[in-house]
Amino acid sequence: MVGKTSISTRFIKGKFIKIDLSNRTINTNCFQKRIQINDLIFNLNVWDTAGEEKYHAMAPIFYRGAQGAVVIFDVTNRETFKRAQKWFKELNEYAEGNPKIILVGNKIDLPNREITNEEATALAQQYKCNFLEVSALLGTNVNEIFNSLALSIYQGKKNSSQNYEKEFGESNYSSNTNNTNTRGRKFNIVTNNENMATANRKGSCC
C-alpha cells in the first residue's frame, strides 16, 4: 500500500490514520474540502480510488472528467514506482481534457529508501508534471500536493480558455469581499450543485 488513503485523510482531517487490511480502500472514497491560497478559494472533490489489482478495472471510470490526478508511489518499494508508470499510461489513455497531474513519493520518513529523488524527478519530467516528496505519517508536504494541483488546474484554465471570463465569470469567479473595485477572487473547481457522482462525470472532480 502506497498510502493514498493516509494522504487523503491527512489532508482532509489533519491527522494520520494507519491503513491496513482491515480499513484499506476497496472501492472509492470521496472527500470534499475548501482551501484558500492567497486570495483564491478552491472547493475540491478528492476521489480516493482502490489501488489493488482486483479493483483496478473500475479506475478508468474516475479518470473521465477529472481535472487533476495524483499518482502516488512508496519511496521504499520499487514495485510501486513501476506501477506509477502504468497509472500515467492509463491517465493518458482514458482521461479527458489533459488533466493536471502531480507525481508523489510517499513515506520519506522511512529509512529503507529504494527510489531516489533523481529517479522520480526524471519520471515526472518524462510526463511533464511536478514531483513532490511527502510523508503522510508526519504530514510533510501533504497540503502542498493539493495546493499545487489546484493552482495548476486554475492556471491551466486561465491560460488556455479563450472564454475565460465567460467560463469563470460571475457564477464561478465571484467576489468574496464588499469592495466593488476588487475583482472576484472565489474560484470553484466544483461548478454545480449536483451530487458527487454526476459532478464527476461532468468534469467537476479534482
Summary of the structure (lengths in Angstrom):
residues: 206
radius of gyration: 17.3
end to end distance: 21.8
largest distance: 55.7
contacts: 603
relative contact order: 0.17
helix: 37%
strand: 22%
